[in-house]
């Protein structure tokens, strides 16, 4: 299955506060339930495909590697979570040229839609985008310092025949 994403770096709304840190309650929920702590560790310390895969093996017995896919300028590694949790899959996106992970994409369990709705309410900015003719909304939840880089945390909202699908993206701008 070919997975193509449109990558957009969101800017905060004009006139919004100058600090776009993740609100404490949102940060705590993402750390507790949506793989944020692991994503930050991965993005800071395990950037290459091989080291990232080794790291993912140690994260949990519930996270299982499904495969890698070369998509031209990027490579993805897909993982599923067969045990019912707050998220159902994780995809790591790597820049093919530098072999460096730049995004951890965590698909939320559909049973957690209300949490996605509450994240949107506190978003700093939102934009509409289209991927493969499918409309989506990206909501900036906040920015975090990660070493010498700034991590963008956003919520992606896709509409499908199954209803709304939410995913959390932990992104390092290229």
C-alpha positions as CSV (number, residue, x, y, z in Angstrom):
1,X,0.0,0.0,0.0
2,X,1.5,3.3,-1.1
3,X,1.2,6.0,1.6
4,X,1.7,9.5,0.5
5,X,1.5,12.5,2.8
6,X,1.5,16.3,2.2
7,X,4.0,17.8,4.6
8,X,3.2,21.2,5.9
9,X,4.8,23.2,8.6
10,X,2.1,25.1,10.4
11,X,2.6,28.6,11.7
12,X,0.7,29.8,14.7
13,X,-2.3,32.1,14.2
14,X,-1.5,35.8,13.7
15,X,-1.7,37.6,17.0
16,X,-1.4,34.4,19.1
17,X,0.8,34.4,22.1
18,X,4.5,34.5,21.3
19,X,5.2,31.1,23.1
20,X,3.6,28.2,21.4
21,X,4.5,25.5,23.9
22,X,2.3,22.6,24.3
23,X,-0.3,23.2,27.0
24,X,0.5,21.1,30.1
25,X,-2.7,19.1,30.1
26,X,-2.3,18.3,26.4
27,X,1.4,17.4,26.8
28,X,0.6,15.1,29.8
29,X,-2.1,13.3,27.8
30,X,0.2,12.9,24.7
31,X,3.0,11.6,27.0
32,X,0.7,9.2,28.8
33,X,-1.4,7.9,25.9
34,X,-0.1,8.9,22.5
35,X,3.6,7.8,22.3
36,X,5.0,11.3,22.7
37,X,7.8,10.4,25.1
38,X,9.0,7.7,22.9
39,X,8.7,9.8,19.7
40,X,10.8,12.6,21.3
41,X,13.5,10.1,22.3
42,X,13.5,8.5,18.9
43,X,13.7,11.9,17.1
44,X,16.5,13.1,19.3
45,X,18.7,10.0,19.6
46,X,17.8,7.4,17.1
47,X,17.5,9.2,13.7
48,X,18.8,6.6,11.2
49,X,16.6,3.7,9.9
50,X,18.6,1.0,11.6
51,X,18.8,2.6,15.0
52,X,15.2,3.7,14.9
53,X,14.1,0.1,14.1
54,X,16.3,-1.2,17.0
55,X,14.7,1.5,19.3
56,X,11.2,0.5,18.3
57,X,11.9,-3.1,19.1
58,X,12.6,-2.1,22.7
59,X,9.6,0.2,23.1
60,X,7.0,-2.4,23.8
61,X,6.0,-6.0,22.9
62,X,2.7,-4.4,21.7
63,X,4.4,-2.5,18.9
64,X,5.1,-4.8,15.9
65,X,7.2,-4.0,12.8
66,X,5.2,-4.5,9.6
67,X,7.6,-3.4,6.9
68,X,9.5,-0.6,5.2
69,X,8.6,1.2,1.9
70,X,10.7,3.3,-0.3
71,X,8.6,6.2,-1.6
72,X,11.0,8.1,-3.8
73,X,12.4,10.9,-1.6
74,X,11.3,9.3,1.6
75,X,11.2,5.9,3.3
76,X,8.6,4.8,5.8
77,X,8.7,2.1,8.5
78,X,5.3,0.9,9.6
79,X,4.3,-0.6,13.0
80,X,1.0,-1.8,14.2
81,X,-0.3,-2.1,17.7
82,X,-2.5,-5.3,17.8
83,X,-3.4,-4.8,21.5
84,X,-6.3,-2.3,21.9
85,X,-4.7,1.0,23.1
86,X,-5.3,4.7,22.5
87,X,-3.4,4.4,19.2
88,X,-3.4,1.6,16.5
89,X,-0.3,2.3,14.4
90,X,2.9,4.2,14.1
91,X,4.7,5.2,10.9
92,X,8.2,6.6,10.9
93,X,9.1,8.9,7.9
94,X,12.8,9.2,6.9
95,X,14.4,11.5,4.4
96,X,16.0,9.0,1.9
97,X,19.1,11.1,1.2
98,X,20.1,11.8,4.8
99,X,18.6,8.5,6.2
100,X,17.2,10.7,9.0
101,X,13.7,10.3,10.6
102,X,11.8,13.6,10.5
103,X,8.3,12.5,11.5
104,X,6.6,10.0,13.8
105,X,2.9,9.6,12.7
106,X,0.7,8.0,15.4
107,X,-2.8,7.0,14.3
108,X,-5.3,7.3,17.1
109,X,-7.7,4.5,18.0
110,X,-11.2,5.5,16.6
111,X,-12.6,5.0,20.1
112,X,-10.6,8.1,21.1
113,X,-12.2,10.6,18.7
114,X,-13.5,12.7,21.6
115,X,-9.9,13.3,22.7
116,X,-9.0,14.4,19.2
117,X,-11.9,16.8,19.2
118,X,-10.7,18.3,22.5
119,X,-7.1,18.7,21.1
120,X,-8.5,20.7,18.2
121,X,-10.2,23.1,20.6
122,X,-6.8,24.2,22.0
123,X,-5.0,24.3,18.6
124,X,-2.9,27.4,17.9
125,X,-3.7,27.2,14.1
126,X,-5.4,25.0,11.6
127,X,-5.2,24.6,7.9
128,X,-6.9,22.5,5.2
129,X,-4.9,20.3,2.9
130,X,-5.4,17.5,0.4
131,X,-3.5,14.3,0.1
132,X,-4.4,12.0,-2.8
133,X,-7.6,14.0,-3.4
134,X,-8.6,13.3,0.2
135,X,-9.3,16.5,2.3
136,X,-7.6,16.8,5.7
137,X,-7.2,19.3,8.4
138,X,-3.9,19.9,10.2
139,X,-4.1,21.5,13.7
140,X,-1.0,22.9,15.4
141,X,-1.0,21.7,19.0
142,X,2.3,23.2,20.0
143,X,6.1,23.5,19.6
144,X,8.7,22.0,21.8
145,X,12.4,22.4,22.0
146,X,14.2,19.1,21.2
147,X,17.9,19.6,21.5
148,X,18.9,22.1,18.8
149,X,15.7,21.7,16.9
150,X,12.0,22.6,17.4
151,X,9.5,19.8,17.4
152,X,6.1,20.5,15.9
153,X,3.2,18.6,17.4
154,X,0.1,18.5,15.3
155,X,-3.1,16.7,14.9
156,X,-4.1,15.5,11.5
157,X,-7.9,15.0,10.9
158,X,-8.8,12.9,7.8
159,X,-12.3,12.0,6.7
160,X,-12.9,8.5,5.4
161,X,-15.7,6.1,4.8
162,X,-15.2,5.0,8.4
163,X,-15.7,8.6,9.7
164,X,-13.1,10.9,11.1
165,X,-9.6,9.5,11.6
166,X,-7.2,11.4,13.9
167,X,-3.4,11.1,14.0
168,X,-0.8,12.8,16.0
169,X,2.3,13.9,14.1
170,X,5.6,14.7,15.9
171,X,7.6,16.6,13.2
172,X,11.0,18.1,12.9
173,X,10.9,20.7,10.1
174,X,13.5,20.0,7.4
